[in-house]
Amino acid sequence: MARELESRVPLAIISTTTRSFIDLELGEAARHFKHIYSSLVDLAIAGKPPTVFQEVASRLGLDCGRILHIGDCPEMDVTNVLAAGWQAFHFDKKTPRDQLIASLREVIN
């Protein structure tokens, strides 16, 4: 899915962990992402409150309403994202993966 999306829109990661752990966790997959942010290291903000998303939008020079965030945490990745003015897609790990991907394709298209 990342390959399919990266040809259409710039992809970014926002994580609450350290930058070095993000790099370790992503490995070769990092090449799919144009921007990678550690809220803790890059933005000096713990967690992912709405201000994290507003700051990232500002750094990217994008209107918050034009950004779709995909995440698995209902509070940080949906509630806080919506409060920041972004669009949100909840990637619920309990939902079968093929069903999630189909739903995400509908949202994107």
N, C-alpha and C positions, 0 to 999 in steps of 0.2 A: 504494500500500500504506500509506503514512503516513497518508493521510486516513482510510482504513478503520480503522487501528489507533487513531488519536488519539481517535476517538469511544468507544473501549472502555477504553483505558488511557492514563495520562499518558506521553508520550514524552520521552526525555532523550538528550542527546548528551554523550559524554565523549571528549575529544580530547587528544592530546599536544601540539598546536600552541598558539600564542598565541590569546588571546581575539579580538584584532582580525582575525587570519587566519580564524578560525572564522566570524566575522560576515561577512567578505568572501566566503568560500567558500559559505556557506549562502544568503546573499541573502534573497530572499522566502521560501524554504523554512523559514527560522527560525521562522515563525509556527506551524508544525506541532509544535514542540517546547516543552514546558512548562518544561524545565530544560536549560541548556547549561553544561557545565563544561569548562574548560581545566585539565588536570591541572597544568600548569606555572604558570599565572597564578592560578587560583582555589584550588588546593589546595597549591601550592608543592611539588609532587612531580614529578620528571622521569619521563617514560615512563608506563606503566600497570601498575605492580606491583599485587599483590592489595590493598595498603593503599588504593589509589585507589578501588577498588570498595567496600571497607568504609566509607571516609569518605563516599562519595556515598550509600550506603544509610543511613548515620547521619544525614546532612543531610536526606534525604528522609523519614526516620522510618519506613523500611521494613525488614522482615526480609529478609536477603540471599537466603534460599531462595525468596522470592516474586518475584524480579526476573529477567527474561530479558534477556541482553545479546546483541546481534547485531553481529558484527564480522568483518572479513576477515583479521586477523592471527592465525595459529594460536597464537603464544605469548601476546601481550598480550590478545587477545580471546577466547581459549578457555582455555588453561592457567591464566593468572592469574585469570581470571574464576571458573573452577571452584575454584581455591585459595581465593578469597574467599568461597565458599559460594553464589555466584549460579548460575543456569542459563545455558548458553551455546549459541548457534547460530552455526556457522561459515558465513559468507557467502562461499563460495569463488568467486572471480571466474572460475575456469576452467569452472565448471558453468553450463550454459545458464540464463539468467535466469528463464524460465518454470518450469523444474524447481526452481530455488531458491525461488521464490515459493510453489510448490505444497508444498514441504517445510516452509517456514516456516509456512504456513497449518495444516498438520497439527500442528506443534509447539504453535502458539498455541491451536488448538481442542482 
